[in-house]
Amino acid sequence: MDRLRTWIAAAALMLPAAAIGAEYRLYVDGLACPFCAYGIEKQLGKLDGVEDVHVEVGNGLVRVVTRGDRELRETDVREAVERAGFTLDRFDPVKAGS
């Protein structure tokens, strides 16, 4: 049994980690509470390729990270934000190293 555990642990180390894709900073008007954050996270999380969504309610900033080579289109993001009941003020792709 110990050999099996050792083999499984070694195999897990050799698996490639999921590549992090593009990052975006979205500025959203109207974010005021944790419920707002939940609605934005839910809608943006439905977009194909979205790996992570982090909302900073106080300043209306939403950070979105995609997986692999996925990229987001501003029109898709704008529609998702509107479905959540908010307005997308700015859509900024983050350049590597920024």
C-alpha positions in Angstrom: 0.0 0.0 0.0 2.8 2.4 0.8 4.3 1.8 -2.7 1.0 2.7 -4.3 0.8 5.9 -2.3 4.4 6.8 -3.3 3.6 6.1 -6.9 0.4 8.2 -6.9 2.3 11.1 -5.2 5.1 10.9 -7.8 2.6 10.7 -10.7 0.8 13.8 -9.4 4.0 15.8 -9.4 4.6 15.0 -13.0 1.1 16.2 -14.2 1.2 19.7 -15.8 -0.5 22.3 -13.8 -3.4 24.1 -15.5 -1.9 27.0 -17.4 -3.1 30.4 -16.3 -4.4 32.4 -19.2 -5.2 36.0 -19.6 -6.1 38.4 -16.9 -8.6 41.3 -17.1 -9.6 44.2 -14.9 -13.2 45.2 -15.2 -14.6 48.4 -13.7 -18.3 48.0 -12.9 -20.7 50.7 -11.8 -23.1 49.9 -9.0 -21.3 47.3 -6.9 -22.3 48.0 -3.3 -22.5 44.8 -1.3 -21.4 41.1 -1.1 -24.7 40.1 -2.9 -23.6 42.3 -5.8 -20.2 40.5 -5.8 -22.0 37.1 -5.9 -24.1 38.1 -8.8 -21.1 39.3 -10.9 -19.1 36.2 -10.0 -21.9 33.9 -11.0 -22.5 35.5 -14.4 -18.8 35.9 -15.3 -18.0 32.4 -14.1 -20.4 31.1 -16.7 -18.3 32.5 -19.5 -16.2 29.8 -21.4 -12.7 29.6 -20.1 -13.1 31.7 -16.9 -10.9 30.2 -14.2 -11.3 32.8 -11.4 -13.3 35.9 -10.6 -12.4 38.3 -7.7 -14.6 41.2 -6.8 -13.4 44.3 -4.9 -16.8 45.8 -4.0 -15.5 49.1 -2.5 -13.9 50.3 -5.8 -15.9 48.5 -8.3 -13.0 46.4 -9.6 -13.5 42.9 -10.8 -10.4 40.8 -11.7 -11.0 37.9 -14.1 -8.5 35.2 -15.0 -9.0 32.7 -17.8 -7.4 29.3 -18.1 -5.0 28.2 -20.8 -5.0 30.2 -24.0 -8.6 31.4 -23.5 -9.3 35.1 -24.0 -12.5 37.0 -23.3 -14.3 39.3 -25.7 -15.5 42.6 -24.3 -19.0 42.1 -25.7 -19.4 38.8 -23.9 -18.2 40.3 -20.6 -20.5 43.3 -21.1 -23.5 41.1 -21.6 -22.6 39.0 -18.5 -22.3 42.1 -16.4 -25.6 43.4 -17.6 -27.3 40.1 -16.9 -26.1 40.5 -13.3 -27.8 43.9 -13.3 -24.7 46.2 -13.5 -22.9 48.4 -16.1 -19.4 47.7 -17.4 -17.6 51.0 -17.2 -14.1 49.8 -18.4 -12.6 46.5 -19.8 -8.8 46.3 -19.4 -6.8 43.3 -20.5 -3.8 43.1 -18.2 -0.4 42.9 -20.0 2.0 40.2 -18.6 4.1 41.7 -15.9 1.7 44.6 -15.1 
